[in-house]
């Protein structure tokens, strides 16, 4: 017996891999997944792409600023 989150969980008698049990448990886990709607998927994807573009732009601008400043100091 193993403890998981305070509850007793029985371990299988054999330590071998059982494909049938694996597929059944996989299906049970997929049934628990809450899939996003098409509109939610699109809006969140746009938000991620926008944040990536903004982050890379900021890094580019800061890098160019420090490059310019270094050239001014070490000229």
Residue, then its C-alpha position, 0 to 999 in steps of 0.5 A: x500500500x502506498x500513500x497518495x494525498x493522505x489516502x491509501x492506494x493499492x499497488x498492483x501485484x505485478x510490476x509489469x506494464x499492462x497496455x489495457x490498463x494504461x489505455x483505460x486510465x489514459x481515456x479516463x484522464x482525457x475525459x477529465x480534460x476541459x477543452x477550450x472553445x475555438x474562440x478562447x483558443x484563438x484569443x489566447x493564442x493571439x495574446x501569447x503571440x502579442x506578448x512574444x512580439x512585445x518581449x522580443x521588441x523590448x529586448x531588441x531595443x534595450x540591447x541596441x541602447x546598451x550597444x550604442x552606449x558602449x560604443x559612446x564610452x569605448x570609442 
